[in-house]
């Protein structure tokens, strides 16, 4: 085989491995990035406006989303339990759903990420 052909084959295998590693067996990615234009209540914590990396982790049978603020000196980190709700097909777009509580705070209720097979309900 020519070196160029070998390189293309190796690159395709690496890309396929990367794509399959980006989602866990539940059909969702393990990491996400999200931004909030204003402060948002997640679980019992009020997150400041800004950008966050979200990691989805399992603790036994519980699904936990870890929100870690990025781009600031002392980042906020919040852990919130979530329930996964299976979708009929891959999400075509990302979506954030909020409620407003009695203190007039935006409370995060659901997150759906493009390409996932389940949404996160808090």
C-alpha positions in Angstrom: 0.0 0.0 0.0 1.1 3.5 -0.7 1.9 5.7 2.4 -0.9 8.1 1.5 -3.5 5.3 1.5 -2.3 4.0 4.8 -2.6 7.5 6.3 -6.1 7.9 5.1 -7.1 4.5 6.5 -5.6 5.3 9.9 -7.2 8.7 9.9 -10.6 7.2 9.2 -10.2 4.6 12.0 -9.2 7.3 14.5 -12.1 9.5 13.5 -14.5 6.6 13.9 -13.1 5.8 17.4 -13.4 9.4 18.4 -17.0 9.6 17.3 -18.0 6.4 19.1 -16.2 7.5 22.3 -18.0 10.8 22.4 -21.3 9.1 23.5 -21.7 6.7 26.4 -24.0 3.7 26.2 -27.0 5.8 27.3 -26.8 7.7 24.0 -25.5 11.0 25.4 -22.2 12.7 25.4 -20.0 12.7 28.5 -19.0 16.4 28.2 -20.8 19.5 26.9 -20.2 23.3 26.8 -23.1 25.7 27.6 -23.5 29.4 28.2 -26.1 31.3 30.3 -26.7 35.0 29.5 -28.0 35.6 33.0 -27.8 33.8 36.4 -29.6 30.5 36.6 -30.6 28.3 39.4 -29.4 24.7 39.0 -30.5 22.3 41.8 -30.0 24.4 45.0 -27.3 26.6 43.6 -27.5 30.0 41.7 -25.0 30.0 38.9 -23.6 33.3 37.6 -24.0 34.2 34.0 -21.2 32.8 31.9 -19.8 29.7 30.1 -19.7 26.2 31.7 -18.3 22.9 30.9 -20.7 20.1 31.9 -19.6 16.6 32.6 -22.1 13.8 32.9 -21.0 11.3 35.5 -22.6 8.2 37.1 -22.6 7.6 40.9 -24.1 4.1 41.2 -27.4 4.4 39.4 -27.7 8.2 39.8 -27.0 10.5 36.9 -25.1 13.6 37.9 -24.3 16.7 35.9 -21.3 18.7 37.0 -21.3 22.3 35.9 -17.9 24.0 36.0 -17.5 27.6 35.1 -14.8 28.4 32.5 -12.8 31.5 31.8 -12.8 32.9 35.4 -10.2 32.9 38.1 -12.3 31.2 40.8 -14.7 28.9 38.9 -18.0 27.9 40.4 -18.6 24.1 40.3 -22.1 22.7 41.0 -23.3 19.1 41.0 -26.9 18.4 40.1 -28.8 15.1 39.9 -30.7 14.6 36.7 -33.0 12.0 35.1 -32.5 10.9 31.6 -35.6 10.8 29.4 -35.1 8.8 26.2 -36.0 10.6 23.0 -37.6 9.0 19.9 -34.6 10.0 17.8 -31.4 12.0 18.0 -32.1 15.6 19.1 -31.9 17.9 16.1 -31.0 20.9 18.2 -29.8 21.8 21.6 -32.4 23.3 24.0 -32.6 24.8 27.5 -35.9 24.9 29.3 -36.4 27.1 32.4 -39.1 28.0 34.9 -39.3 31.1 36.9 -39.6 30.6 40.7 -41.2 32.8 43.4 -38.0 34.7 43.8 -38.1 35.6 40.1 -35.1 33.4 39.4 -34.7 31.3 36.2 -34.6 27.6 37.2 -33.1 25.1 34.8 -35.6 22.3 34.2 -34.3 20.5 31.1 -31.3 20.3 28.9 -31.2 18.7 25.5 -28.1 18.5 23.4 -28.0 18.2 19.6 -27.2 14.6 18.6 -28.1 13.0 22.0 -30.7 10.2 22.3 -31.9 11.4 25.7 -32.6 14.7 27.5 -31.6 15.7 31.0 -34.5 16.6 33.4 -33.7 18.2 36.7 
